[in-house]
Amino acid sequence: MANKNYKFWFCTGSQDLYGDECLAHVAEHSKKIVEYLNGTGKFDYEIVLKPTLINQATIRQTLNDANNDAECAGVITWMHTFSPAKMWILGLKEYKKPLCHLHTQFNEEIPYDSIDMDFMNENQSAHGDREYGHIVSRMGIERKIIVGHYMDEEVVDDLASWMTTAIGVVESSHIRVARVGDNMNNVAVTEGDKVEAQIKFGWEIDHFCVNDLVDYVDAVSQGDVDALVSEYYDKYDIILDGRDEAEFKQHVAVQAQQEIGIKKFLDENNYHAFVDHFGMLGGLKQLPGLAIQRLMEQGYGFGAEGDWKVAAMVRLMKIMTAGKKDAKGTSMMEDYTYNLVKGKEGILQAHMLEVCPSVADGKVAIRCCPLSMGNREDPARLIFTAKEGPGIACSLVDLGTRFRLIINAVDCKKVEKPMPELPVGTAFWTPQPNLKTGAEAWILAGGAHHTAFTYDLTVDQMVEWGAMMGIETVVIDNNTTIRDFKNELRWNSAAFVK
Ligand code: MN
């Protein structure tokens, strides 16, 4: 999971024109702002105050120090006074990490009775932040701009939200995906340019033979398997479906052995995400089901049928939401079946087996059922239904000349009735703005059937992540109309021409 020692640097810009007294005030105000922000308890990461930046040399040095500090996940900039922006060019040109422009002011209200020219010269971020913003825009640098008084709750929340995106940007370059088998033959949307993905996102995407994995699974000791099986039996309900109890347990044990073996394989080889393929199981006795569900819950990314883009996206979203208070879950999903009844429209989400139980609402149970695909033993899997509430479904597709990230805001609901014959974990959601427009827009954008889904990130956080990655990002939500969306796709194809 993400390194919780990440820090964000707070860099105040000024110049030496104002004299020492003014610069002392600038430093004091910045210190108070940083102390206030750290004291809010809203941030998972510490904000570290840096000395006021007043010339090109200190700006360049500080931004390069930020690049080189493994714990620094981004820089927050604020021009307390005027800071001539040509001084910032070299430093910004060399700076590589997430950038936030906190357009704030130390005083909330104009001090009507006492305001004089000295006060105005000292407190002129309305002025200085425009000069700074101009150069960042002219240089075409992606950054988050947050406007408002630093004590404003919305400002604090926006800053915390940006930090999550920044962690996603920084951590993206560490993601390593193990492809155990290739993409499913003839399937288009799960394919993609792995070299371009490494250039754009930093992802390392390697391949293995399934039997490399089998060696790890076979090496797991019986004692370890038995211990994990008894953990399962303590934790989950058992739904035998009339099967022999001992035979059922043996099937579950196969998944326990796979969970331990796959985890060891991933950890020893330093991978955080992986894919498999039901058509290439080699020496695996069952398609990994319960095993993968549990590994996803532990934070590993997963994509089925060789879908490495989904595996990496699930991993990314797991990192971005790691440690989030009251997190509701993140999983790979697949659009499976519609309910088209008027007023009750929605998409039933599931997969053959591999839905992460972090999204489960209430009890999780184990069942063992045949698979209609593949030629192995009936795999054990975790069964549940997902939580209600808003979430986002994300699909990263490769259009040949570029990546496009499609983000759909969705509303998760309960299905009207139980589905006792369906032996998989499921979610059910209505895409925003409604099924008719949401599905049309999704298909127009070329969105996949596999998605990376979470309750715990916002549309804006993923939009900003996409912007930082330099890729096309489109949103389908309550503001979407087909006419505008089609135009957006047209304009984007001009904007993202290489
Ligand atoms: Mn699939």
Residues whose N, C-alpha, C, O or C-beta is under 5 A from the ligand:
A	BS01	MN	A304 E305 E334
